[in-house]
């Protein structure tokens, strides 16, 4: 009679199936990104108003001081609204990003270089947060993609990931440059220039939010479909019926 093996007995059982990505959490992400985009739009409207007033005079002695102060105050409020909306969006997005990393990790553990915790941690590492989250997003995308039934190289259209990340990084860099310019502005011309950069950054951020929505929806759909149909999807069934691979 063999000796008992308590270590093996205490191991948790492997999951019988991959859990489906949460549609409720996806809806929260879409709502958060929509709120962030609305805050950007508010900032664009307030920025255009401030920029137009700054263009009317060549200096503070020629511009309407009261209108300028009102426009600047509205622009500051728009910035505060942006900060609040961005924070709420970031919290929800990181929760979704982490959950997606866990669920896609069950599909293809060998596809990932780092553990699930890095799906959150990489966003807080200076400079590295301009690249590492993208790598994790790409790994999730590939893990949620069906495997080729003929054993060939896996191919997937990755443009949703690339488009979202390119717009996100561009908007982030533009926003930092605009913020520095606006903070150091001392004349109306400098204010006008800084607000102009902010307008470009906000418009880019709106496009990035739309791209992020598309990426999140597509990745969730890919994960849910692969979890239901298996690693090969309907390709395996079709190939088996044709006699190319065993059923």
Phi and psi in degrees as GROMACS dihedral restraints (atoms count N, CA, C in turn):
[ dihedral_restraints ]
;  ai    aj    ak    al  type     phi  dphi    fc
    3     4     5     6     1   -75.3    20    10
    4     5     6     7     1   153.7    20    10
    6     7     8     9     1   -72.5    20    10
    7     8     9    10     1   147.9    20    10
    9    10    11    12     1   -64.8    20    10
   10    11    12    13     1   150.8    20    10
   12    13    14    15     1  -120.3    20    10
   13    14    15    16     1    83.0    20    10
   15    16    17    18     1   -62.9    20    10
   16    17    18    19     1   -29.9    20    10
   18    19    20    21     1   -63.4    20    10
   19    20    21    22     1   -43.2    20    10
   21    22    23    24     1   -71.4    20    10
   22    23    24    25     1   -33.6    20    10
   24    25    26    27     1   -67.8    20    10
   25    26    27    28     1   -26.4    20    10
   27    28    29    30     1   -86.8    20    10
   28    29    30    31     1    -6.3    20    10
   30    31    32    33     1   -69.3    20    10
   31    32    33    34     1   137.8    20    10
   33    34    35    36     1   -70.1    20    10
   34    35    36    37     1   146.5    20    10
   36    37    38    39     1   -67.9    20    10
   37    38    39    40     1   147.6    20    10
   39    40    41    42     1   -68.4    20    10
   40    41    42    43     1   146.9    20    10
   42    43    44    45     1   -64.5    20    10
   43    44    45    46     1   136.6    20    10
   45    46    47    48     1   -71.5    20    10
   46    47    48    49     1   -24.8    20    10
   48    49    50    51     1  -153.4    20    10
   49    50    51    52     1   157.4    20    10
   51    52    53    54     1   -75.5    20    10
   52    53    54    55     1   128.8    20    10
   54    55    56    57     1   -65.7    20    10
   55    56    57    58     1   148.2    20    10
   57    58    59    60     1   -79.1    20    10
   58    59    60    61     1   143.3    20    10
   60    61    62    63     1   -62.9    20    10
   61    62    63    64     1   142.2    20    10
   63    64    65    66     1   -74.0    20    10
   64    65    66    67     1   124.8    20    10
   66    67    68    69     1   -75.8    20    10
   67    68    69    70     1   -30.1    20    10
   69    70    71    72     1   -64.2    20    10
   70    71    72    73     1   -43.1    20    10
   72    73    74    75     1   -67.3    20    10
   73    74    75    76     1   -35.7    20    10
   75    76    77    78     1   -62.4    20    10
   76    77    78    79     1   -42.8    20    10
   78    79    80    81     1   -60.8    20    10
   79    80    81    82     1   -38.5    20    10
   81    82    83    84     1   -65.7    20    10
   82    83    84    85     1   -38.6    20    10
   84    85    86    87     1   -64.6    20    10
   85    86    87    88     1   -44.9    20    10
   87    88    89    90     1   -61.2    20    10
   88    89    90    91     1   -42.0    20    10
   90    91    92    93     1   -64.7    20    10
   91    92    93    94     1   -41.4    20    10
   93    94    95    96     1   -64.0    20    10
   94    95    96    97     1   -42.4    20    10
   96    97    98    99     1   -67.2    20    10
   97    98    99   100     1   -35.5    20    10
   99   100   101   102     1   -65.3    20    10
  100   101   102   103     1   -40.2    20    10
  102   103   104   105     1   -64.3    20    10
  103   104   105   106     1   -40.9    20    10
  105   106   107   108     1   -63.2    20    10
  106   107   108   109     1   -40.0    20    10
  108   109   110   111     1   -66.3    20    10
  109   110   111   112     1   -38.0    20    10
  111   112   113   114     1   -64.6    20    10
  112   113   114   115     1   -38.6    20    10
  114   115   116   117     1   -65.6    20    10
  115   116   117   118     1   -35.9    20    10
  117   118   119   120     1   -65.5    20    10
  118   119   120   121     1   -40.3    20    10
  120   121   122   123     1   -64.9    20    10
  121   122   123   124     1   -41.0    20    10
  123   124   125   126     1   -59.7    20    10
  124   125   126   127     1   -42.2    20    10
  126   127   128   129     1   -65.2    20    10
  127   128   129   130     1   -36.4    20    10
  129   130   131   132     1   -63.5    20    10
  130   131   132   133     1   -45.9    20    10
  132   133   134   135     1   -62.7    20    10
  133   134   135   136     1   -46.6    20    10
  135   136   137   138     1   -65.7    20    10
  136   137   138   139     1   -36.1    20    10
  138   139   140   141     1   -67.9    20    10
  139   140   141   142     1   -39.1    20    10
  141   142   143   144     1   -63.3    20    10
  142   143   144   145     1   -41.0    20    10
  144   145   146   147     1   -62.6    20    10
  145   146   147   148     1   -46.4    20    10
  147   148   149   150     1   -65.0    20    10
  148   149   150   151     1   -40.2    20    10
  150   151   152   153     1   -67.1    20    10
  151   152   153   154     1   -39.3    20    10
  153   154   155   156     1   -63.6    20    10
  154   155   156   157     1   -40.5    20    10
  156   157   158   159     1   -67.2    20    10
  157   158   159   160     1   -36.4    20    10
  159   160   161   162     1   -68.3    20    10
  160   161   162   163     1   -29.2    20    10
  162   163   164   165     1   -75.6    20    10
  163   164   165   166     1   -16.1    20    10
  165   166   167   168     1   -75.6    20    10
  166   167   168   169     1   -21.3    20    10
  168   169   170   171     1  -129.7    20    10
  169   170   171   172     1   157.6    20    10
  171   172   173   174     1   -93.0    20    10
  172   173   174   175     1    -3.0    20    10
  174   175   176   177     1  -169.4    20    10
  175   176   177   178     1   173.8    20    10
  177   178   179   180     1   -66.5    20    10
  178   179   180   181     1   -23.7    20    10
  180   181   182   183     1   -76.1    20    10
  181   182   183   184     1   -19.6    20    10
  183   184   185   186     1  -100.0    20    10
  184   185   186   187     1   -19.9    20    10
  186   187   188   189     1   -87.2    20    10
  187   188   189   190     1   154.5    20    10
  189   190   191   192     1   -72.7    20    10
  190   191   192   193     1   109.8    20    10
  192   193   194   195     1   -63.5    20    10
  193   194   195   196     1   -41.3    20    10
  195   196   197   198     1   -66.0    20    10
  196   197   198   199     1   -43.3    20    10
  198   199   200   201     1   -65.2    20    10
  199   200   201   202     1   -38.7    20    10
  201   202   203   204     1   -64.2    20    10
  202   203   204   205     1   -42.8    20    10
  204   205   206   207     1   -65.0    20    10
  205   206   207   208     1   -40.4    20    10
  207   208   209   210     1   -64.9    20    10
  208   209   210   211     1   -42.9    20    10
  210   211   212   213     1   -65.5    20    10
  211   212   213   214     1   -40.2    20    10
  213   214   215   216     1   -66.7    20    10
  214   215   216   217     1   -36.9    20    10
  216   217   218   219     1   -66.4    20    10
  217   218   219   220     1   -41.8    20    10
  219   220   221   222     1   -62.9    20    10
  220   221   222   223     1   -38.9    20    10
  222   223   224   225     1   -66.7    20    10
  223   224   225   226     1   -37.0    20    10
  225   226   227   228     1   -66.1    20    10
  226   227   228   229     1   -39.9    20    10
  228   229   230   231     1   -63.9    20    10
  229   230   231   232     1   -38.6    20    10
  231   232   233   234     1   -61.8    20    10
  232   233   234   235     1   -39.0    20    10
  234   235   236   237     1   -64.9    20    10
  235   236   237   238     1   -38.9    20    10
  237   238   239   240     1   -66.8    20    10
  238   239   240   241     1   -39.4    20    10
  240   241   242   243     1   -64.1    20    10
  241   242   243   244     1   -39.5    20    10
  243   244   245   246     1   -60.6    20    10
  244   245   246   247     1   -45.1    20    10
  246   247   248   249     1   -60.3    20    10
  247   248   249   250     1   -43.2    20    10
  249   250   251   252     1   -66.1    20    10
  250   251   252   253     1   -44.1    20    10
  252   253   254   255     1   -65.3    20    10
  253   254   255   256     1   -40.7    20    10
  255   256   257   258     1   -63.9    20    10
  256   257   258   259     1   -40.3    20    10
  258   259   260   261     1   -64.1    20    10
  259   260   261   262     1   -46.2    20    10
  261   262   263   264     1   -62.7    20    10
  262   263   264   265     1   -42.3    20    10
  264   265   266   267     1   -64.4    20    10
  265   266   267   268     1   -41.9    20    10
  267   268   269   270     1   -63.1    20    10
  268   269   270   271     1   -41.8    20    10
  270   271   272   273     1   -62.2    20    10
  271   272   273   274     1   -47.7    20    10
  273   274   275   276     1   -67.2    20    10
  274   275   276   277     1   -41.7    20    10
  276   277   278   279     1   -64.2    20    10
  277   278   279   280     1   -41.0    20    10
  279   280   281   282     1   -66.0    20    10
  280   281   282   283     1   -36.8    20    10
  282   283   284   285     1   -61.8    20    10
  283   284   285   286     1   -44.9    20    10
  285   286   287   288     1   -65.4    20    10
  286   287   288   289     1   -43.4    20    10
  288   289   290   291     1   -60.6    20    10
  289   290   291   292     1   -42.4    20    10
  291   292   293   294     1   -66.5    20    10
  292   293   294   295     1   -44.8    20    10
  294   295   296   297     1   -63.7    20    10
  295   296   297   298     1   -39.3    20    10
  297   298   299   300     1   -66.4    20    10
  298   299   300   301     1   -36.4    20    10
  300   301   302   303     1   -63.5    20    10
  301   302   303   304     1   -39.1    20    10
  303   304   305   306     1   -68.4    20    10
  304   305   306   307     1   -45.1    20    10
  306   307   308   309     1   -71.3    20    10
  307   308   309   310     1   -40.7    20    10
  309   310   311   312     1   -71.5    20    10
  310   311   312   313     1   -28.0    20    10
  312   313   314   315     1   -64.0    20    10
  313   314   315   316     1   -30.1    20    10
  315   316   317   318     1   -70.7    20    10
  316   317   318   319     1   -23.6    20    10
  318   319   320   321     1   -79.7    20    10
  319   320   321   322     1   -37.7    20    10
  321   322   323   324     1  -147.9    20    10
  322   323   324   325     1    77.7    20    10
  324   325   326   327     1   -59.5    20    10
  325   326   327   328     1   -31.5    20    10
  327   328   329   330     1   -77.3    20    10
  328   329   330   331     1    -3.6    20    10
  330   331   332   333     1   -81.0    20    10
  331   332   333   334     1   -16.8    20    10
  333   334   335   336     1  -109.2    20    10
  334   335   336   337     1   140.2    20    10
  336   337   338   339     1   -88.1    20    10
  337   338   339   340     1   -25.2    20    10
  339   340   341   342     1  -129.2    20    10
  340   341   342   343     1   163.0    20    10
  342   343   344   345     1   -73.3    20    10
  343   344   345   346     1   170.9    20    10
  345   346   347   348     1   -59.1    20    10
  346   347   348   349     1   -32.1    20    10
  348   349   350   351     1   -60.1    20    10
  349   350   351   352     1   -27.1    20    10
  351   352   353   354     1   -68.7    20    10
  352   353   354   355     1   -18.4    20    10
  354   355   356   357     1   -63.2    20    10
  355   356   357   358     1   -23.0    20    10
  357   358   359   360     1  -102.7    20    10
  358   359   360   361     1   -44.5    20    10
  360   361   362   363     1   -62.9    20    10
  361   362   363   364     1   -34.4    20    10
  363   364   365   366     1   -64.2    20    10
  364   365   366   367     1   -25.1    20    10
  366   367   368   369     1   -69.5    20    10
  367   368   369   370     1   -17.3    20    10
  369   370   371   372     1  -106.8    20    10
  370   371   372   373     1     9.0    20    10
  372   373   374   375     1   -96.9    20    10
  373   374   375   376     1   115.7    20    10
  375   376   377   378     1   -55.0    20    10
  376   377   378   379     1   141.7    20    10
  378   379   380   381     1    67.9    20    10
  379   380   381   382     1   -49.6    20    10
  381   382   383   384     1   -63.2    20    10
  382   383   384   385     1   -25.6    20    10
  384   385   386   387     1   -72.9    20    10
  385   386   387   388     1    -2.0    20    10
  387   388   389   390     1   -90.7    20    10
  388   389   390   391     1    -2.2    20    10
  390   391   392   393     1  -139.1    20    10
  391   392   393   394     1   -45.6    20    10
  393   394   395   396     1   -62.6    20    10
  394   395   396   397     1   -42.3    20    10
  396   397   398   399     1   -60.5    20    10
  397   398   399   400     1   -32.7    20    10
  399   400   401   402     1   -63.0    20    10
  400   401   402   403     1   -42.1    20    10
  402   403   404   405     1   -61.9    20    10
  403   404   405   406     1   -41.2    20    10
  405   406   407   408     1   -66.1    20    10
  406   407   408   409     1   -41.4    20    10
  408   409   410   411     1   -61.6    20    10
  409   410   411   412     1   -40.4    20    10
  411   412   413   414     1   -67.4    20    10
  412   413   414   415     1   -38.6    20    10
  414   415   416   417     1   -64.5    20    10
  415   416   417   418     1   -39.7    20    10
  417   418   419   420     1   -63.9    20    10
  418   419   420   421     1   -41.3    20    10
  420   421   422   423     1   -61.9    20    10
  421   422   423   424     1   -44.6    20    10
  423   424   425   426     1   -69.5    20    10
  424   425   426   427     1   -36.1    20    10
  426   427   428   429     1   -66.3    20    10
  427   428   429   430     1   -31.7    20    10
  429   430   431   432     1   -85.5    20    10
  430   431   432   433     1    -2.7    20    10
  432   433   434   435     1   -87.3    20    10
  433   434   435   436     1   141.3    20    10
  435   436   437   438     1   -63.3    20    10
  436   437   438   439     1   145.5    20    10
  438   439   440   441     1   -79.7    20    10
  439   440   441   442     1   146.0    20    10
  441   442   443   444     1   -70.4    20    10
  442   443   444   445     1   131.3    20    10
  444   445   446   447     1   -69.2    20    10
  445   446   447   448     1   -20.7    20    10
  447   448   449   450     1   -89.6    20    10
  448   449   450   451     1     5.0    20    10
  450   451   452   453     1    81.0    20    10
  451   452   453   454     1     7.2    20    10
  453   454   455   456     1   -76.2    20    10
  454   455   456   457     1  -174.3    20    10
  456   457   458   459     1   -74.5    20    10
  457   458   459   460     1   136.0    20    10
  459   460   461   462     1   -68.1    20    10
  460   461   462   463     1   132.0    20    10
  462   463   464   465     1  -126.3    20    10
  463   464   465   466     1   138.0    20    10
  465   466   467   468     1  -150.0    20    10
  466   467   468   469     1   145.6    20    10
  468   469   470   471     1   -79.3    20    10
  469   470   471   472     1   111.8    20    10
  471   472   473   474     1  -102.5    20    10
  472   473   474   475     1    11.2    20    10
  474   475   476   477     1   -62.7    20    10
  475   476   477   478     1   -30.3    20    10
  477   478   479   480     1   -61.6    20    10
  478   479   480   481     1   -38.2    20    10
  480   481   482   483     1   -68.8    20    10
  481   482   483   484     1   -46.9    20    10
  483   484   485   486     1   -64.6    20    10
  484   485   486   487     1   -41.6    20    10
  486   487   488   489     1   -65.3    20    10
  487   488   489   490     1   -47.3    20    10
  489   490   491   492     1   -58.2    20    10
  490   491   492   493     1   -48.4    20    10
  492   493   494   495     1   -69.9    20    10
  493   494   495   496     1   -38.8    20    10
  495   496   497   498     1   -61.5    20    10
  496   497   498   499     1   -44.0    20    10
  498   499   500   501     1   -68.2    20    10
  499   500   501   502     1   -38.0    20    10
  501   502   503   504     1   -63.6    20    10
  502   503   504   505     1   -47.6    20    10
  504   505   506   507     1   -65.7    20    10
  505   506   507   508     1   -43.3    20    10
  507   508   509   510     1   -61.0    20    10
  508   509   510   511     1   -45.8    20    10
  510   511   512   513     1   -63.0    20    10
  511   512   513   514     1   -38.0    20    10
  513   514   515   516     1   -64.2    20    10
  514   515   516   517     1   -46.1    20    10
  516   517   518   519     1   -66.2    20    10
  517   518   519   520     1   -41.5    20    10
  519   520   521   522     1   -64.4    20    10
  520   521   522   523     1   -39.3    20    10
  522   523   524   525     1   -65.5    20    10
  523   524   525   526     1   -38.8    20    10
  525   526   527   528     1   -66.2    20    10
  526   527   528   529     1   -41.6    20    10
  528   529   530   531     1   -66.6    20    10
  529   530   531   532     1   -42.6    20    10
  531   532   533   534     1   -64.4    20    10
  532   533   534   535     1   -39.2    20    10
  534   535   536   537     1   -62.8    20    10
  535   536   537   538     1   -41.4    20    10
  537   538   539   540     1   -65.7    20    10
  538   539   540   541     1   -41.7    20    10
  540   541   542   543     1   -65.2    20    10
  541   542   543   544     1   -42.0    20    10
  543   544   545   546     1   -68.0    20    10
  544   545   546   547     1   -37.4    20    10
  546   547   548   549     1   -67.0    20    10
  547   548   549   550     1   -33.6    20    10
  549   550   551   552     1   -94.7    20    10
  550   551   552   553     1     1.0    20    10
  552   553   554   555     1   -68.0    20    10
  553   554   555   556     1   134.9    20    10
  555   556   557   558     1  -123.3    20    10
  556   557   558   559     1   -16.2    20    10
  558   559   560   561     1  -123.4    20    10
  559   560   561   562     1   165.9    20    10
  561   562   563   564     1   -62.3    20    10
  562   563   564   565     1   -36.1    20    10
  564   565   566   567     1   -63.5    20    10
  565   566   567   568     1   -39.4    20    10
  567   568   569   570     1   -70.4    20    10
  568   569   570   571     1   -36.9    20    10
  570   571   572   573     1   -62.8    20    10
  571   572   573   574     1   -44.9    20    10
  573   574   575   576     1   -59.6    20    10
  574   575   576   577     1   -44.1    20    10
  576   577   578   579     1   -65.0    20    10
  577   578   579   580     1   -43.6    20    10
  579   580   581   582     1   -65.1    20    10
  580   581   582   583     1   -41.7    20    10
  582   583   584   585     1   -64.8    20    10
  583   584   585   586     1   -36.1    20    10
  585   586   587   588     1   -59.4    20    10
  586   587   588   589     1   -42.3    20    10
  588   589   590   591     1   -66.2    20    10
  589   590   591   592     1   -37.1    20    10
  591   592   593   594     1   -62.8    20    10
  592   593   594   595     1   -39.2    20    10
  594   595   596   597     1   -61.4    20    10
  595   596   597   598     1   -44.1    20    10
  597   598   599   600     1   -62.5    20    10
  598   599   600   601     1   -43.0    20    10
  600   601   602   603     1   -63.8    20    10
  601   602   603   604     1   -41.8    20    10
  603   604   605   606     1   -67.1    20    10
  604   605   606   607     1   -41.4    20    10
  606   607   608   609     1   -64.7    20    10
  607   608   609   610     1   -40.2    20    10
  609   610   611   612     1   -63.6    20    10
  610   611   612   613     1   -38.3    20    10
  612   613   614   615     1   -67.2    20    10
  613   614   615   616     1   -35.5    20    10
  615   616   617   618     1   -63.0    20    10
  616   617   618   619     1   -44.5    20    10
  618   619   620   621     1   -63.4    20    10
  619   620   621   622     1   -38.1    20    10
  621   622   623   624     1   -65.6    20    10
  622   623   624   625     1   -38.1    20    10
  624   625   626   627     1   -64.2    20    10
  625   626   627   628     1   -41.9    20    10
  627   628   629   630     1   -63.4    20    10
  628   629   630   631     1   -42.3    20    10
  630   631   632   633     1   -65.4    20    10
  631   632   633   634     1   -36.4    20    10
  633   634   635   636     1   -65.9    20    10
  634   635   636   637     1   -38.4    20    10
  636   637   638   639     1   -61.0    20    10
  637   638   639   640     1   -46.6    20    10
  639   640   641   642     1   -62.0    20    10
  640   641   642   643     1   -43.8    20    10
  642   643   644   645     1   -61.5    20    10
  643   644   645   646     1   -47.2    20    10
  645   646   647   648     1   -64.2    20    10
  646   647   648   649     1   -43.2    20    10
  648   649   650   651     1   -65.3    20    10
  649   650   651   652     1   -44.9    20    10
  651   652   653   654     1   -66.2    20    10
  652   653   654   655     1   -42.9    20    10
  654   655   656   657     1   -65.5    20    10
  655   656   657   658     1   -41.7    20    10
  657   658   659   660     1   -62.3    20    10
  658   659   660   661     1   -42.0    20    10
  660   661   662   663     1   -64.6    20    10
  661   662   663   664     1   -41.1    20    10
  663   664   665   666     1   -62.4    20    10
  664   665   666   667     1   -45.4    20    10
  666   667   668   669     1   -63.0    20    10
  667   668   669   670     1   -45.7    20    10
  669   670   671   672     1   -65.5    20    10
  670   671   672   673     1   -39.8    20    10
  672   673   674   675     1   -67.7    20    10
  673   674   675   676     1   -43.5    20    10
  675   676   677   678     1   -67.5    20    10
  676   677   678   679     1   -35.1    20    10
  678   679   680   681     1   -64.4    20    10
  679   680   681   682     1   -32.4    20    10
  681   682   683   684     1   -84.4    20    10
  682   683   684   685     1   -44.2    20    10
  684   685   686   687     1   -91.5    20    10
  685   686   687   688     1   -13.1    20    10
  687   688   689   690     1    96.4    20    10
  688   689   690   691     1   175.8    20    10
  690   691   692   693     1   -65.1    20    10
  691   692   693   694     1   -23.1    20    10
  693   694   695   696     1  -106.6    20    10
  694   695   696   697     1    -8.6    20    10
  696   697   698   699     1    65.8    20    10
  697   698   699   700     1  -151.9    20    10
  699   700   701   702     1   -71.5    20    10
  700   701   702   703     1   -13.6    20    10
  702   703   704   705     1   -60.1    20    10
  703   704   705   706     1   -39.5    20    10
  705   706   707   708     1   -65.0    20    10
  706   707   708   709     1   -42.5    20    10
  708   709   710   711     1   -63.8    20    10
  709   710   711   712     1   -44.7    20    10
  711   712   713   714     1   -63.4    20    10
  712   713   714   715     1   -42.3    20    10
  714   715   716   717     1   -67.5    20    10
  715   716   717   718     1   -37.8    20    10
  717   718   719   720     1   -66.0    20    10
  718   719   720   721     1   -41.4    20    10
  720   721   722   723     1   -66.4    20    10
  721   722   723   724     1   -25.9    20    10
  723   724   725   726     1   -86.7    20    10
  724   725   726   727     1    -4.3    20    10
  726   727   728   729     1    83.0    20    10
  727   728   729   730     1    14.0    20    10
  729   730   731   732     1   -84.8    20    10
  730   731   732   733     1   -33.6    20    10
  732   733   734   735     1  -136.2    20    10
  733   734   735   736     1   155.9    20    10
  735   736   737   738     1   -69.2    20    10
  736   737   738   739     1   144.0    20    10
